[in-house]
């Protein structure tokens, strides 16, 4: 195999740099949760004087002017460059996509989105350099504004041009699923399928992709009545996605489908869940969460794709709590739950919306546990109180970014979202 060209290597480096800049940009606009302790101010350093503009290259001079401009001034400079510089020009890679991505934190969101839409229509080659990040910016805004047809349109555009699974793919797909856009989510899954087992994806990332990809086959199985033949078809689909063909995997998938279908009503025994160690309880809780997903559809009226995503988020939270899953039956403690939520808000997280989504999932989870006699009413009410307190804290901590999470309020009772 021939070594990568200098252009390929440069492209890979630019992609890594974009990811780091995106994470840092989000971190700058994202307060910590809970608030960080006060750090004494360091002595001021003498600022370095700017170099003489006459000694700078035209590109460096442009970047100096860009850095000093406000948001709309930067936007005007970018528009002027787009009119005069083409992707084939030598200086193009020194400008784009960085000059576009750095507009996001300086412009009102509606103005930035309008510019991205214009960029996609008039300069698609430039838009597609950072296609994944740009689509994520568009879709999060569309969901916040309840522009669901635009969500579908942006998703279709990305799915038709995807070359691999990148970092923003994961928060993008999770948010689309939480918004109930099952068909749009499936388009992305289908487009991503060839990349599932590339070596640069982590084991946990592949597992997440497989869980998402199995939603459609499982739903097809349920619609077919969860017959033996339909269950086998779903199992063969999981094998095609790389799941190991073992009796244990066959059994757990069969059990999860029959729970979703309501064919088997497993008798969940509180004492059994409390006494199992973490490893032994894992498979039981995995199945319990499928019963939870069915309950969300049946008792709460959630779309199956929303229920499935809340199932996965609840599984993520239980894992982050780092305790035996049965401990949750003893009650939800704020001192344990809050740090688990904070992990979604650290500077490297691309899924800050998973923090409020985890509160949604946890609140309903305790209602589910109570409905199945796994916790008493007092324990359930206490969990509600913890979720209410943390919901308010998150809303304050996330500040302006809360607008992108507001759609989650539709999954909670009004008493929790309108008070305080």
Number of C-alpha atoms within 10 A of each C-alpha: 3 4 7 10 9 9 9 11 12 13 14 13 11 15 16 12 13 17 17 13 15 19 16 15 16 20 17 12 14 18 19 17 19 14 8 8 6 6 6 6 6 6 6 6 6 6 6 6 6 7 10 8 13 8 9 12 10 12 12 14 16 15 17 15 13 19 14 10 15 12 20 15 17 22 22 13 17 17 14 11 16 18 9 8 13 15 14 8 9 9 13 16 15 12 17 18 20 15 18 21 20 18 21 17 14 16 17 12 15 12 15 22 20 12 16 22 18 13 18 19 11 12 16 14 14 18 22 18 15 17 20 21 20 22 25 23 19 21 25 20 19 20 23 17 13 13 12 18 13 15 23 20 13 20 24 17 15 20 20 11 12 17 12 15 22 16 14 19 19 16 18 22 24 20 24 27 24 23 23 18 20 19 16 21 26 20 16 23 22 11 18 19 15 13 17 21 15 11 8 11 15 11 10 9 16 17 16 14 20 18 15 20 22 17 18 17 18 24 18 16 23 19 12 13 15 22 13 11 12 18 24 16 15 24 23 16 16 22 14 11 20 14 15 12 13 9 9 10 15 18 11 15 19 18 18 19 22 22 21 24 20 15 12 13 11 13 7 14 11 16 11 11 22 17 13 15 13 17 10 13 17 19 12 17 18 16 19 17 23 22 23 29 27 21 21 24 17 12 12 13 12 17 18 19 24 22 24 24 25 28 25 21 21 23 18 14 21 21 14 15 17 11 13 19 22 23 14 20 19 14 17 22 13 15 9 13 20 20 15 20 25 17 19 19 26 18 19 16 17 21 18 24 23 27 24 25 24 26 27 22 26 24 21 23 22 26 23 21 21 18 15 15 13 22 19 17 15 11 20 24 17 15 23 19 16 19 25 20 14 18 20 15 15 24 17 14 18 22 12 12 17 17 15 19 21 16 15 17 15 11 17 15 9 10 9 16 17 8 8 8
